[in-house]
Amino acid sequence: MFRRNFIGNLVAGGALAHLSPSSKPEVATDIFLERPATGQPHKGKVLLALQAHSDDIALEASGTVAKLIEEGYTGYLVRATNDDMGDSPGLGTPGTIGENVLGNERDTAEVARVLGCKGQFDLDYSNHRMADVSLNEIICRLILIIRLVKADTVVCWDPWAHDEENPDHYMLARAVEAACWMAGRPHDYPEQLAAGLAPKEVQDKYYFARRPEITRVVDVSQQIEKKIDANRANQAKGPGGHLGSRLRAELAKRNQRLPLLGEDDVTSDRNYIKEFVLTGSRELGRQFGVEYAEAFHYIPPGAAGADRDPRVDAYVKEHAVPIKSLNE
């Protein structure tokens, strides 16, 4: 079972049954279905897609990242680790730790290109070792990036999710949650402001998880080819890459073939990903009447509350009176 195919796991266990519009529409109406937008309504906005490892965004949110960039966002990809321990047994490319680092670095650059990101940042922490890293250090580095690119929206692991076993995931998620808030406070790291940056709070957040608290489902049917390409770019690890062509070669040695895998390596890899890796996205889409979808715990702007209680403004509007001049 692929370790981060969380929607597939949920579907297999029947945990998404409560999302079916036909079975319990009163529950389904609480989940917002984000559909494709016409034109580029987000032009001028900046998106930060943050992942602990080279395959996180590709597996969990690449359709949404591609969709938002197509709709006008300028996108940046951030990878927290260098994936030095990051091959998946039986899935990745065998080799040394150094070869893992190089392979995943190249893969990350290709994922960024496929999704249309303007740039990327690699923080280069050791894989599976982020629990040893100072949380404040990670927060500070993320604040710098948020202020530098003037980020409006983030896509990342959910800091509040259950059943998360990977310390890199929850350490990055906790740091992102704090950095999004602290980046807007001028007294936090004022040396960054002296260097020419400005405070920039991020309130718009798409969080994914193994067992997500789903509040938003994004229709990524139009971006499914990019999602396939992003997963195929992960050659060094993950359930994408070249598993289709490997299976095709194994079958050929036994004088067998699968029509699904076609007649060349590219077709084999892409069709394998679409049929097997994207099963969860397809099943989730079916729940909501679309072809493919991704699930998020979405935090909208303003959810954290305003600096001033809105009841104060309402009271002022109702009761404020003009100040009498001195001559009256």
Protein Blocks (a to p, Z undefined) as FASTA:
>chain_A
ZZklmmlmmmmnopmmmmpmklmmmlmmmpccddddehjlkgoiacddddfbfklmmmmm
mmmmmmmmmnopacddddfbgolmmccehkaccddfklmmmmmmmmmmmmmmmnopabdc
dehiaehilmmpcfklmmmmmmmmmmmnopabdcdddfkbghiabfklmmmmmmmmmmmm
mmmpmkgokllmmnopacdddfbdcdddfbdcdfbdcdfklmmmmmmmmmmmmmmgcjel
jmmmmmmmmmmmnopacfklombfklmmmmmmmmmmmmmmmmmmmmnopabdcdddddde
hklopfbdfklmmmmmmmgccdddfkZZ
